[in-house]
């Protein structure tokens, strides 16, 4: 079958000109963003399927594993990381790009380890996503691992992840971390520096 010709191409124009449309699964619980991105990706030659949750996306993928997937990290129900692992187990060749509303290096490393090809922080456009698909699997892992993260930065990343899980609620986050509320606020106010080339 000629599908691999489209999948293996590193040229966006080839995707548009190919007679075979590569399959793309878009997963995000933001309906407006999902529909806008779907329209843009269809213009770039993809056959797009939409899902608003990790659970529904996995059900779709079980019937027809996609060649490409774009997965939002933070959704109601299962997180995007759970879906990344599930998609990779269904079809190791699926190229997965993870999107997030905040740049978390620790979570990016985890996403890559679970099977994502690349990790992008919103706002992001269709061309950036296509470019991320063109990267070889593991590229991001090399970039992320090239500069060791200091302990303070890792702690801050962990706090940010727990804060996100608690929908930004400081008190709930402090309880989850077994930390005094004032201590948490002080740590949140002191974001450790990081090499911008990593993100």
N, C-alpha and C positions, 0 to 999 in steps of 0.2 A: 504493500500500500504506500502511496506517496506522502502519508502524513508526516513522516520523519523529516521530509524536505523542509516543511514549514517549521517544525519544532527545532531543528538543529540550526536554522539560519540565524546569523548574528546581524541581519540587516532588516530593519523595520519595514522597508519598502517591499522586501520579499514576502512578508506576511500579508501585505495588502494585495500583492499581485498573484499570489498562489491561488490555484483553483480550489485547494482544500483549506477550509477554515479551521485553524487550531481552536480547540475547545478551552474556554475560560470560565472558571467558577468564581464569582464575586460574592464575598460574604461580609456584610456590614449591617448593623441594626439602625443606621442612619439612612432612612429611605430616600431622602432627597439626594444625598451624596451618592448612594448606590445607583440610582437611576441616571444621574449625570455622568458618572464614571462609565456605566454600561454603554451609554450612547457614544461616548468618546472611544471606548475600546472596540465597539462594533465598526466604527469608522476606520479603525486601524486593522481591520480584517479578522477579528476574533468572533467566534460563535459563542455568545455569552449566556450563561445561566446565572440567575440571582438567588441568593438565600439571605435571610435576615437573622439567622442564628447559626451557631456551630452545629446544633443538633440537626436542623433541617439540611444544612450543607452536607453533613456526613451521610445522611439518608440519600441525598441526590448522588453523591460520589460513589456510594456502594453500588448503585445501579450502572453508573457510567463514570468511571474515574476521569477527571479532567487532565488535560495536558498542562494547563496553567491554572494557578489559583491566586487570588488576592484576598487576604484574610485580615480583618480588623482585630487588633489585640484584645480590646476591652468591649465585651458584649454582655447582655443579660444572659443568664444561663452559663453554659460552659465558655471558658475563655478561648481566645484565638489559639493559644498555645496547645490546648487540648486538641483542637481541630488539626493543627499542623502535624502533630504526631499521628493522628488517625489517617490523614491524607497520605502521609509518607509511608505508612504501613500498608495502605491499599495499593499504592502505585509509587514506587521509589523514584520513577522518572518524572513525576509531576514537579514542575517548577513553581515554588510558592514564594510570594512576596508578602511579608507581614507589614501592616500599617498600624501606626499608633498616634494618639493625640499628643503624647509627650515622649521625648527622646530618653529612653532608659537603656543604658548600655548593658546592664546586667540582664535585663529581659531580652535584649537583642542577642546576646550570647546564647541564652537558653533557646531562643527561637531557631537559631542556626544549628545548634546541636540536635534539635528535634527534627530537623529536615527542611527548614526554610532556606531558600536560595539567597534572599536578601531581605533587608529590614529598612523601612522608610518612615520618617516622621511626617505627619500631616502638618500643613496642607501639602498635597502632592498632586501632580497632574499625570495624565495618561502617558505622556512621553517618558517621564521619569520611571514609571512602572515598566514600560516596554524595555527601557534601557536596563533596568534591574533584572528582567527576565534574561537578557542577553549575557549577563555575567555568569561565569562558571560557578557552579555550586562550590561553596567553600571560600570564595573571594572575600566575603564579609567576615568570615571567621578569622582569616589571616589579618585583616585590617584591625579587627577588634582586639585580637590577642597580641598585636605587635607592641602595645604599650600597657604594661601591667597597671591595674587600677589600685590606687592607695586604699587603705582600710577605711578612711573617712568617706571616700567616694562610694565604696561598696555599701557602707552603712546607710548613706543617704539614699542610694538606689533602693535598698530594701525598705526603708521608711516610705519612699514614694510609692512603691508597689502596694504596701499595706494600706496607705492612705487612699490609693485608687480603689482598692477592694472595699473600703469603707465609704466610698462615694464622697471623699473629701472631708469627712467628719473627723475633726481633730480629736474630740473626746473619745470616740469609738476607736480611733487609731491608737491613741495613747493606752487605752485598756488592752488592745490586742498585743501591743508591744511591751506591756507591763512597765510603762514609763510614765513619769509625771507629765501632766499636760504642758507645763511651762518648759520643761526640759525638751519635750518634743518640738514646741514652737521655736525654741532657740536653735535646735539642730536644723529645722526646716529653713530658718533664716540664714544659715551659713552653708550655702551650697558650695561644695568643694570644686575647685577648678579642674578642668579636663582639657586635653588636647583637642581643639575643634576639628582636626582632621579625622578623628575617629568616627564622628557622627556622620 
